[in-house]
Amino acid sequence: MSEGDIHSLRRVYAALQDRDVDGLRSVLSHDAELTLPDGLPWGGTRHGPEGVENLLEIFLDHVEGTWAYADDFLDAGDRIVVLGRMSGRAKASGQAFEASFAHVWKVSQGVPSSCRAYVDTAPIVAALTGEEWDSV
C-alpha cells in the first residue's frame, strides 16, 4: 500500500462527501467496478463512470447527507480495506441513520479500480422504511 494509493482513496471519499460526481469520475479508473449490498436501493454492481453516476443518483434520491467517512486504511496485500461509517437521513421517513462499513478496494498504479462494500444495512433499511431500529 503506497502513499499514492491512500491519497487516491482519500480523494474518492472527499468526492463522495462533497457529492462531486465529476471529481469521483476523475479519480476512479474508466472501467471501475463498485459492488454494494443488494438489500439497498442503490445496491448491486455498477461499472464505469455511468454506473458510478447512476449509483450516486439513486442514493441521492433516497438520502440527505453525506455518503461515507473513511476512518482507517488497512493494508491487505493486493487490496486496501477502508473502515468507516456512513450516515444520512432518509428522505421518505425523515429518519436518521448511521452504519459501519468495510470497503475492500483494488488500486492499480495509484488508480482505484474496484470496490466491494460490506455495510450494516439494517439501520439504513429501517430509516428508509420508517421502521424503528434498536442497535442493541
C-alpha positions as semicolon CSV with decimal commas, in nm:
position;residue;x (nm);y (nm);z (nm)
1;M;0,000;0,000;0,000
2;S;0,166;0,320;-0,116
3;E;0,103;0,677;-0,010
4;G;-0,022;0,740;-0,365
5;D;-0,284;0,467;-0,326
6;I;-0,402;0,616;0,004
7;H;-0,409;0,965;-0,148
8;S;-0,625;0,839;-0,437
9;L;-0,869;0,673;-0,197
10;R;-0,886;0,987;0,019
11;R;-0,986;1,175;-0,298
12;V;-1,264;0,920;-0,357
13;Y;-1,409;0,978;-0,010
14;A;-1,372;1,356;-0,038
15;A;-1,566;1,349;-0,367
16;L;-1,834;1,131;-0,207
17;Q;-1,871;1,367;0,088
18;D;-1,892;1,667;-0,145
19;R;-2,131;1,486;-0,380
20;D;-1,883;1,571;-0,654
21;V;-1,966;1,331;-0,936
22;D;-1,706;1,481;-1,171
23;G;-1,438;1,457;-0,902
24;L;-1,529;1,096;-0,837
25;R;-1,524;1,011;-1,206
26;S;-1,180;1,173;-1,239
27;V;-1,018;0,965;-0,965
28;L;-1,165;0,620;-1,049
29;S;-1,049;0,406;-1,338
30;H;-1,255;0,428;-1,658
31;D;-1,373;0,070;-1,602
32;A;-1,425;0,091;-1,226
33;E;-1,649;-0,169;-1,065
34;L;-1,842;-0,089;-0,747
35;T;-2,042;-0,356;-0,563
36;L;-2,277;-0,267;-0,278
37;P;-2,522;-0,485;-0,083
38;D;-2,828;-0,586;-0,286
39;G;-3,062;-0,505;0,004
40;L;-3,020;-0,131;-0,057
41;P;-3,196;0,064;-0,335
42;W;-2,854;0,169;-0,468
43;G;-2,709;-0,180;-0,419
44;G;-2,576;-0,414;-0,683
45;T;-2,275;-0,391;-0,910
46;R;-2,208;-0,084;-1,120
47;H;-1,943;-0,042;-1,391
48;G;-1,763;0,260;-1,530
49;P;-1,844;0,630;-1,495
50;E;-2,209;0,587;-1,591
51;G;-2,254;0,315;-1,329
52;V;-2,095;0,530;-1,060
53;E;-2,314;0,824;-1,156
54;N;-2,624;0,602;-1,152
55;L;-2,539;0,471;-0,807
56;L;-2,498;0,824;-0,671
57;E;-2,826;0,940;-0,831
58;I;-3,019;0,658;-0,668
59;F;-2,852;0,724;-0,332
60;L;-2,937;1,095;-0,352
61;D;-3,298;1,012;-0,445
62;H;-3,329;0,834;-0,110
63;V;-3,089;1,003;0,132
64;E;-2,995;1,351;0,250
65;G;-2,649;1,380;0,397
66;T;-2,305;1,251;0,324
67;W;-2,212;0,920;0,178
68;A;-1,915;0,789;0,375
69;Y;-1,649;0,886;0,625
70;A;-1,326;0,688;0,598
71;D;-1,170;0,628;0,939
72;D;-0,893;0,372;0,874
73;F;-0,697;0,247;0,573
74;L;-0,559;-0,104;0,619
75;D;-0,303;-0,284;0,405
76;A;-0,446;-0,619;0,293
77;G;-0,178;-0,731;0,048
78;D;-0,310;-0,660;-0,302
79;R;-0,613;-0,478;-0,157
80;I;-0,678;-0,184;0,075
81;V;-0,956;-0,214;0,332
82;V;-1,121;0,111;0,435
83;L;-1,316;0,104;0,760
84;G;-1,563;0,381;0,823
85;R;-1,922;0,484;0,865
86;M;-2,195;0,629;0,653
87;S;-2,473;0,848;0,777
88;G;-2,767;1,037;0,645
89;R;-3,139;1,097;0,670
90;A;-3,392;0,901;0,467
91;K;-3,595;1,144;0,256
92;A;-3,916;0,938;0,275
93;S;-3,926;0,898;0,654
94;G;-3,704;1,180;0,779
95;Q;-3,530;0,920;0,996
96;A;-3,154;0,948;1,050
97;F;-2,916;0,654;1,033
98;E;-2,552;0,567;1,080
99;A;-2,397;0,240;0,966
100;S;-2,047;0,094;0,979
101;F;-1,879;-0,028;0,663
102;A;-1,574;-0,204;0,528
103;H;-1,481;-0,120;0,169
104;V;-1,233;-0,353;0,002
105;W;-1,054;-0,164;-0,275
106;K;-0,826;-0,273;-0,554
107;V;-0,592;0,003;-0,666
108;S;-0,386;-0,036;-0,983
109;Q;-0,093;0,201;-1,034
110;G;-0,247;0,455;-0,796
111;V;-0,592;0,443;-0,957
112;P;-0,885;0,287;-0,767
113;S;-1,040;0,025;-0,995
114;S;-1,282;-0,178;-0,784
115;C;-1,461;-0,168;-0,452
116;R;-1,672;-0,426;-0,273
117;A;-1,870;-0,267;0,010
118;Y;-1,973;-0,451;0,324
119;V;-2,229;-0,244;0,513
120;D;-2,456;-0,296;0,811
121;T;-2,774;-0,246;0,608
122;A;-3,025;-0,289;0,895
123;P;-3,019;0,073;1,022
124;I;-3,031;0,206;0,666
125;V;-3,326;-0,009;0,563
126;A;-3,507;0,080;0,887
127;A;-3,461;0,451;0,814
128;L;-3,571;0,411;0,451
129;T;-3,887;0,227;0,553
130;G;-3,961;0,436;0,863
131;E;-3,929;0,139;1,098
132;E;-3,786;0,167;1,447
133;W;-3,426;0,050;1,477
134;D;-3,263;-0,057;1,801
135;S;-2,894;-0,130;1,755
136;V;-2,872;-0,325;2,083
